[in-house]
């Protein structure tokens, strides 16, 4: 542990006292977790405005399919798509071989205005642990797809680091500064427990 950080934590422990130090650490952990969640959902909002199939699905398996849109339901104001209101619609997808299958199209790629209409969309699929996961979208620019992929990676990195930071502060609250410093390899000095 850096001696400057150790000294700062021990001074805070002595100045605030054990209860206030622990409450402060829990408060910082909560703020980090909430901040990370808000930033992550903000990034998800930006990604889900992208009309393509999603850069993670891009590959040789992406193809054009005919889609007939069925019933739709609106999600929001906060959902896995991020902030705002989004449409999820049931659809019948006809592949190149003529086989028809039912699916759910997310991210407002199709809306209630498309109900009953036959549309041509792009389908990108990947196999995940024994089942096929497909995404649908409109044809897009590959540079735009790379930008969306980058935004997604940054969002996940922010979420992970915010979560790790929250865990550090929760550990500080649980152990207290003297034990936390010993846990991290520093000497607690003469601070009270």
ABEGO torsion letter per residue (X at the ends): XBAAAAAAAAAAAAAAEAAAAAAAAAAAAAAAAAAAAAAAAAAAAAAAABABAEAAABEAABBBBBBBBBBBBBBOABBAAEBEBBBBBBBBBBBAAGBBBBBBBBGGABBAAABGBBBBBBBBBBBBGGBBBBBBBBBBBAAAAAAAAAAAAAAAAAAAAAAAAAAAAAAAAAAEAAAAAAAAGBBAEABBX
